[in-house]
Structure formats: C-alpha cells, structure tokens
Amino acid sequence: MKKSMVIIAVLSILAGSMMTSQAGQTGEKERGTISISTSAEADVTPDVADISFAVVTTDAKSMQKATLINKDISEKVYNILKEQINTANGDYIKTSNYNASPVYIYRDKKQILDKYQVSNRVTVHTKSLDKLGSMIDKSMEAGATNVDSLNFSISNYESRCNSLIESAVKKANSRAGIAAKNSGTTLDGIMSMNVSCSENRNYNAPRIMMAKSMALGASNDAVEEAKPSTSISAGVIKVYSNVNATFFVK
C-alpha cells in the first residue's frame, strides 16, 4: 500500500513539472535577433626580420676537414652578423640544424661514397631592416652558401589586433542599431559574438633583388670596386579582424 502511494506521488510531481514547463514555453514570447558580420583591416609595414644563412661544406675524403671548413665559415658569418645587429633592441643570432653525414651515389648498381657533407644554419632576428642587404652581401662573401629563408613580422602585432577588433566591434554595434531602427525595433543585448584576428604574410610579399653597379665599358678598377649590392623590399603584411555577432531585439 505504501509502495503504491509513493509511485502515485512521483507520477504527480512529474506531471506537474511537465505542465509547468509547457506553460512556460507557451507563455514566453520568442525573442527576435539580428545577425551582423563586419571586418576591419590594415596594411602594416613589418619592423622585424628573421633571416637564415645556410653554410654547406664538403670534402671528398675527410669528414673532419669538411667539419673544420664549416666551422671556420660559420664563425666568420656569425661574427660579421654580430657586428651589424643591435642586441639592446632585441636583436640576436643563433645557429641551428647542424648536420654531418656521408653522401653516397649509385654506380653500376653499387652504393659508393661520394663525399662528406656538413651543413649548418646561422639565423638572425633583427629590427635593423636597413642593414639586411649588407648582411646578405657580407655573409655570402664570407662563404655562406645561400639565404635559406627571410621572413618579416610585426613587433606590435597584439596591439594592432586589439585596435582592429575594437573597430570591427564598433561597426557591428552601429550596423545592428541601424538595422533594428529601420525594422521598427531596438537592440536588447547580445546573444553571441565571435571575434578573430589574423594576418596574411603572402600579401605584397618581400623581394630580394641582387644588382651590380657596373656600367658597360667600365674600367677593370671600376669593375673591381663595384661589388654586388642586395636591395630588400619588405612589402607589407595585411592584418584583419572579423566579427560575427547576433543581437537580441525587442
């Protein structure tokens, strides 16, 4: 008897809860919304560069010799670059990706030792963009094999993003208000907002141009004095913010 009374009580509570929920659903008016997408962007001139120089040396008979030659060239490149950076401004140099290995070739279906190869990378992080051309010229003259990579970035990227996000959010609020006003309603809070900030490094990408200041018919002395000069165009980086917002209206 007691068990039956407990079951009846539970069923009564559930039924009451369902009725209350249905009443709330039918009694509450669904709120309208307005969705807005906005963006803000800026072309920013980079002020930081990361440039890497590869130093690759080989010797047909000795790994030790290839290693010593690589060490000598890498130190020369390192010291040349060290003279042109400003550590007080956050500039630094590092070496990485050191590798020493034998190189084999196949001849008459046989694997034959061709040479010993040693590679190293010297990388500069610098704000002295006006010296990049000189860094390239002098490093190549010192024996660097090639410019392995050159990337530009923005030191105040976060503040740039914050400024663009602020601009995009203001646009979203303004446009939502205009849309609501012209629809005979008013804004009543934010339902959701998605915000993002990113950059396009491929936009107006950097260029490296090698040129010789040589005139046709110049004397040998003039040719000797005219050394290759490298011109660096950093280009610009496009930074943009996107805002997708949904506002309640009443």
Long-range contacts (C-beta under 8 A, 24 or more apart in sequence): 31-188, 31-248, 31-249, 31-250, 32-185, 32-248, 32-249, 32-250, 33-191, 33-246, 33-247, 33-248, 33-249, 34-176, 34-179, 34-180, 34-183, 34-187, 34-246, 34-247, 34-249, 35-244, 35-245, 35-246, 35-247, 36-172, 36-175, 36-176, 36-179, 36-243, 36-244, 36-245, 36-246, 36-247, 37-172, 37-242, 37-243, 37-244, 37-245, 38-168, 38-169, 38-171, 38-172, 38-175, 38-242, 38-243, 38-245, 39-168, 39-171, 39-240, 39-241, 39-242, 39-243, 40-164, 40-165, 40-167, 40-168, 40-171, 40-240, 40-241, 41-164, 41-238, 41-239, 41-240, 41-241, 42-160, 42-164, 42-238, 42-239, 42-240, 43-203, 43-204, 43-236, 43-237, 43-238, 44-154, 44-160, 44-236, 44-237, 44-238, 44-239, 45-234, 45-236, 45-237, 46-129, 46-152, 46-153, 46-154, 46-206, 46-234, 46-235, 46-236, 46-237, 47-127, 47-129, 47-154, 47-155, 48-125, 48-126, 48-127, 48-152, 48-153, 48-154, 48-155, 49-124, 49-125, 49-126, 49-127, 49-129, 49-132, 49-150, 49-151, 49-152, 49-153, 49-234, 50-123, 50-124, 50-125, 50-149, 50-150, 50-151, 50-152, 50-153, 51-123, 51-124, 51-126, 51-132, 51-135, 51-136, 51-147, 51-149, 51-150, 51-151, 52-121, 52-122, 52-123, 52-124, 52-147, 52-148, 52-149, 52-150, 53-77, 53-81, 53-121, 53-122, 53-123, 53-139, 53-144, 53-145, 53-146, 53-147, 53-148, 54-119, 54-120, 54-121, 54-144, 54-145, 54-146, 54-147, 54-148, 55-119, 55-120, 55-121, 55-122, 55-143, 55-144, 55-145, 56-117, 56-118, 56-119, 56-120, 56-145, 57-117, 57-118, 57-119, 58-103, 58-115, 58-116, 58-117, 58-118, 59-115, 59-116, 60-114, 60-115, 60-116, 61-116, 62-116, 63-100, 63-102, 63-116, 63-118, 65-116, 66-100, 66-115, 66-116, 66-117, 66-118, 67-100, 67-118, 69-118, 70-118, 70-119, 70-120, 73-142, 73-143, 73-144, 74-120, 74-122, 76-142, 76-143, 77-122, 77-139, 77-142, 77-143, 77-144, 78-122, 80-135, 80-138, 80-139, 80-142, 81-122, 81-124, 81-135, 81-139, 84-126, 84-128, 84-131, 84-134, 84-135, 84-138, 85-124, 85-126, 85-128, 85-131, 86-126, 86-127, 86-128, 89-127, 89-128, 90-125, 90-127, 91-124, 91-125, 91-126, 91-127, 91-128, 92-124, 92-125, 93-122, 93-123, 93-124, 93-125, 94-122, 94-123, 94-125, 95-120, 95-121, 95-122, 95-123, 96-121, 96-123, 97-121, 121-148, 127-155, 129-232, 129-234, 132-230, 132-232, 133-229, 133-230, 133-231, 133-232, 134-230, 136-208, 136-230, 136-232, 137-227, 137-228, 137-229, 137-230, 147-208, 150-206, 150-208, 150-232, 151-201, 152-201, 152-206, 152-234, 152-235, 152-237, 153-237, 154-199, 154-237, 154-239, 157-199, 157-239, 160-239, 161-197, 161-239, 161-241, 164-197, 164-239, 164-240, 164-241, 165-195, 165-197, 165-241, 165-243, 167-241, 168-195, 168-241, 168-242, 168-243, 169-193, 169-195, 169-243, 169-245, 171-243, 172-243, 172-245, 173-245, 176-245, 176-247, 180-247, 180-249, 183-249, 185-249, 185-250, 186-249, 186-250, 187-247, 187-248, 187-249, 188-247, 188-248, 188-249, 188-250, 189-247, 189-248, 190-245, 190-246, 190-247, 190-248, 191-246, 191-247, 191-248, 192-245, 192-246, 193-243, 193-244, 193-245, 193-246, 194-243, 194-244, 194-245, 195-241, 195-242, 195-243, 196-241, 196-242, 197-239, 197-240, 197-241, 197-242, 198-239, 198-240, 199-237, 199-238, 199-239, 199-240, 200-237, 200-238, 200-240, 201-237, 203-235, 203-236, 203-237, 203-238, 204-235, 204-236, 204-238, 205-235, 206-232, 206-233, 206-234, 206-235, 207-232, 207-233, 207-235, 208-232, 208-233, 209-233
